[in-house]
Every structure is written in C-alpha cells, then in structure tokens.
Amino acid sequence: MSLIGRYFPEAEVTLWPGQLGHGSRELLTKAYPKLKIAEGSLDQPGRPTTLALTQAWSEADLYLSGSGSGFPASNHAVAFQKATGKPVGVFGVSADPISGLEKGREPEGGTLKDLRTKSLKLPANHLPANLRYIIDRSAFFSAAIRSRATT
C-alpha cells in the first residue's frame, strides 16, 4: 500500500480482505484514509456475493494479489480474470513445489544447484490448475516459479 501511494498517488485502491480482525481494519483505515474496503466472497460459479465486491470488480483496472505463501487467493484472481477479462498482477507470493514441510520435501530446500536440478525434473502438470491458469495470464508474477512456468 505504501509503494502504491508513493509511486501511484492517483491510484484508487480497494482492498478485498479475507478477514480483518484484531484491529487491522482500524490500522489500515488510519494509515491509508483513502483506502476502500469491499468485503465478500465468491459463490459456486465464482461471482462476488456482495454488491460492494461486484462494484469493486466493475471499477477495477487491475487485480493485484499478494496473498502469501502458496498463493492461497489464486482462486480469487482466477475468478476475477475470468469474470472481467481484466489484468491480474501477483506480487510477493511463493509457489515452491520443492522445499517446505510436505512429504518428500527438504525443509531448507538445498543449494541453488540442487533446487535447479529438482525443478527441472518437475512434471509439466505439477501446479494446481488455478495457479497454472493465473501464472499463464498474469500481467506480472513476482515469484521464482514464473521463469520455470513459461519455458
């Protein structure tokens, strides 16, 4: 939010939060007084369930996601892109199919050489369908997996 405010001060930002608890709404609106918040979820076909979210999708020029490790909001990005045809940008997420705590993974990942060797052995279909869809169609995707996904 601070970067958007600094480099694109004319931008109108609407937050579509997963959950705003423990005083986070107050902190956000105090720090970013121009911030709009559109709450809601998606119905079964992937459409917004609230008027505020429907309006936010209609007015948006870009959907920007930074939902964190594993990109848990990929289904939201996909639904937005499919419904509106507008661009989606993904910033600051991870999609590491090699390291982590899941079965068959090394918690620390290994050396860069080891990671490269392992990544080149991944099957083409190792990504979930929603993640693959949005990586292929994103205006930008700031995760290391982008270069692997486009080769």
C-alpha positions in Angstrom: 0.0 0.0 0.0 2.8 2.4 0.8 4.5 1.7 -2.5 1.3 2.3 -4.4 0.8 5.5 -2.5 4.3 6.7 -3.2 4.6 5.8 -6.9 1.0 6.0 -8.0 -0.6 8.6 -5.7 -3.5 9.0 -8.1 -4.5 5.3 -7.7 -7.7 4.4 -6.0 -7.2 1.2 -4.0 -9.9 -1.1 -2.9 -9.0 -3.9 -0.5 -10.7 -7.3 -0.8 -9.8 -8.8 2.6 -10.0 -12.3 3.6 -10.5 -11.3 7.2 -10.0 -8.1 9.1 -9.7 -8.9 12.8 -7.8 -7.9 15.8 -7.9 -4.1 15.0 -6.5 -4.5 11.5 -9.4 -2.6 9.9 -8.7 0.4 12.1 -5.0 0.3 11.5 -5.4 0.2 7.7 -8.0 2.9 7.5 -5.9 5.2 9.8 -2.7 4.6 7.8 -4.5 4.8 4.4 -7.5 7.1 4.7 -8.4 6.9 1.0 -8.5 3.0 1.2 -11.8 1.5 0.2 -12.7 -2.0 1.6 -15.0 -4.3 -0.3 -15.9 -7.4 1.6 -17.5 -10.5 0.3 -16.7 -13.9 -1.0 -17.4 -16.0 -4.2 -20.4 -18.1 -4.9 -20.1 -21.5 -6.5 -19.7 -20.2 -10.1 -17.1 -17.7 -8.9 -19.0 -14.5 -8.8 -18.9 -11.9 -6.0 -21.5 -12.4 -3.2 -21.9 -8.8 -2.2 -22.8 -5.6 -4.1 -19.6 -3.9 -2.8 -17.4 -6.6 -4.2 -19.3 -6.6 -7.5 -18.9 -2.9 -7.8 -15.2 -3.1 -6.9 -14.7 -5.7 -9.7 -16.5 -3.5 -12.1 -14.5 -0.4 -11.3 -11.1 -2.0 -11.0 -8.4 -1.7 -13.7 -6.2 -4.3 -12.2 -6.5 -7.0 -9.6 -3.3 -7.1 -7.5 -2.7 -10.0 -5.2 -0.1 -10.5 -2.6 -1.8 -13.3 -0.7 1.3 -15.1 0.7 2.9 -18.4 0.8 1.4 -20.9 -1.6 -0.8 -18.2 -3.2 -4.0 -19.1 -1.3 -6.0 -16.5 -3.1 -5.3 -17.9 -6.6 -9.0 -18.9 -6.9 -9.9 -15.2 -6.4 -7.5 -14.0 -9.0 -8.8 -16.6 -11.5 -12.4 -15.7 -10.8 -11.7 -12.0 -11.3 -9.8 -12.5 -14.5 -12.4 -14.9 -16.0 -15.4 -12.7 -15.0 -13.9 -9.4 -16.1 -11.2 -10.1 -18.6 -9.1 -7.5 -16.8 -5.4 -7.9 -15.9 -4.2 -9.6 -12.8 -0.8 -8.9 -11.2 0.7 -11.1 -8.5 3.3 -9.7 -6.1 5.1 -11.3 -3.2 3.7 -14.8 -3.2 5.6 -18.1 -3.2 4.8 -21.2 -5.1 7.7 -23.6 -4.2 7.0 -27.1 -5.2 10.3 -28.4 -3.9 11.1 -27.1 -0.4 8.9 -27.0 2.6 7.4 -29.3 5.2 5.3 -31.6 2.9 6.2 -35.2 2.3 9.3 -35.6 0.1 10.5 -32.1 0.5 13.6 -30.8 2.2 12.7 -28.1 4.9 15.6 -25.9 3.9 15.4 -26.5 0.2 19.1 -27.3 -0.5 21.6 -25.4 -2.6 20.7 -23.4 -5.7 22.2 -26.1 -7.9 20.1 -28.8 -6.1 17.0 -26.7 -6.4 17.5 -26.1 -10.1 18.1 -29.8 -10.7 15.0 -30.7 -8.8 12.9 -28.0 -10.5 13.9 -29.2 -14.0 12.6 -32.7 -13.1 9.1 -31.5 -12.2 6.3 -32.7 -14.4 4.6 -30.1 -16.5 1.4 -30.6 -14.5 2.9 -30.1 -11.0 1.0 -26.9 -10.4 -2.7 -26.8 -9.4 -4.9 -25.8 -12.3 -5.9 -22.4 -10.9 -2.3 -21.5 -10.2 -1.2 -22.5 -13.7 -4.1 -20.5 -15.2 -3.2 -17.3 -13.5 0.5 -17.6 -14.0 -0.1 -18.0 -17.7 -2.4 -15.0 -17.9 -0.9 -12.6 -15.3 0.4 -9.2 -16.3 3.2 -9.9 -13.8 4.0 -12.6 -11.3 6.8 -11.9 -8.8 7.8 -15.4 -7.8 10.7 -17.5 -8.9 8.3 -20.0 -10.5 7.4 -17.6 -13.3 10.5 -18.3 -15.3 10.1 -22.1 -15.0 6.4 -21.8 -15.9 7.0 -20.1 -19.2 9.7 -22.3 -20.5 
